[in-house]
Amino acid sequence: MNQFVDDIGEAVKAKNPGEIEFHQAVIEVAESIELVYEKYPHYRSYKIFERMVEPERVIMFRVPWMDDQGEIQINRGFRIEMNSAIGPYKGGLRFHPSVNLGILKFLAFEQVFKNSLTSLPIGGGKGGSDFDPKGKSDNEVMRFCQSFMSELFRHIGPDTDVPAGDIGVGGREIGFMFGQYKRLKNEFTGVLTGKGLNWGGSLIRPEATGYGAVYMAAEMLATRNETLEGKTCLVSGSGNVAQYTTEKLLELGAKIVTLSDSSGYIYDEKGIDREKLEFVMDLKNVRRGRIKEYVDKFPDAVYTPSDPSADFNPLWNHKAQCAFPSATQNEINGKDAQHLLDNGVYVVSEGANMPTTLDGVKLFLDAGILYAPGKAANAGGVAVSGLEMAQNSSRLPWTREEVDKRLQMIMKNIHKTCVDQAEHFGTPGNYVNGANIGGFIKVADAMIDQGLV
Ligand code: NDP
């Protein structure tokens, strides 16, 4: 490791003890920024990166609510307002028991680069709670969301900070939070994205992250004159991103053989077709069941439960050409990455945020495969959130075709930025450097223009 990465790594670890995911995200980006500091030393003298690792504001609050048994429950709420140099803070809310300050800081940090890459005027933020919506009734989820928004509302606004969904936060949760915001502020504004279509949402927003990750894979393959048609794909997760990744892959003629949730994964050698995907969507979005039920309905498939004591995930150990990690952070470790390479995978497009550990990333880069990191590959979600904000401001909804066309154009541009910047900084084909540097430059220049704030 070089001196700059060592120094910033040590400083961030000392100031943010125990926040391992945040340390990991910073170190990964720092390795790219070192190249920028060498080529353009003025960024070093302005200490841009050193400023970017410090959030502009961190908000933490109590979220009390009452469950269906009349018992009081207490969760913790967060919002990290990371960087507003190029626009209002923007980034999702995550409701999951694993949520803590370090995870949200890593997500907010990644979001700054991702949002910059979209070329839309949006800064970076992230938030959420350690609340677990799994197994809760609709009424419990509503009471929690109302309590959460009763504090968050004073920190956000359509020109200040515009949250969206993430793990555990879908259309239902956004609806309850939007309702409470509107009630408290007496304002109907585009303060959240991912809204319902009847009340300010954008067509294609639910699909955007998954579709975008597939468009990114298609762009990468095009550099080798190949397409997704006929390719076998491993997809993890079975939530929003996994579902629409699968949908778009099917449309483009690929074969999808896996899906998962936190309890285990299914392997369907025959491929997950439209009918099977419809079953999964109903299972996950309506009945809120477990992926295990897939094999009850389609007995040719095999279910393997998660083994918390294992040091690899067997989902990544099947023959395929493409992988779309779409569940959560660090779901591909070094061993998994090696399994993917050994099984013939040469396209990895990350729908999830930071799903690959640092040693896994290194293996992909050394192998020279087509590897798009999350901040580039999954930027389609926030991009369409940005388009939702534009539609809200103009009070004019766009057609499905219009939004999808813009999403495809944005993903094409992100791909080009990655390729051009990687080349410009002497690491052709390295989408990690391309994305980190492409995201950094625009924010850095804006920070210099705006002075020491
Ligand atoms: P959902 O809540 O809709 O789905 C998440 C899926 O991942 C579920 O299948 C869930 O299983 C699984 N999962 C979650 N945590 C774990 C875990 N610790 N171990 C194993 N599996 C897990 O979330 P999304 O699809 O929206 O998000 C998935 C990923 O994509 C996240 O990394 C998110 O940050 C990223 N992302 C999402 C965007 C969006 O627009 N939604 C935008 C950009 C990135 P279970 O139900 O058992 O928990």
Residues whose N, C-alpha, C, O or C-beta is under 5 A from the ligand:
A	BS01	NDP	G165 D166 I167 G168 T209 G237 S238 G239 N240 V241 A242 S260 D261 S262 S263 S326 A327 T328 Q329 G351 A352 N353 N378 G381
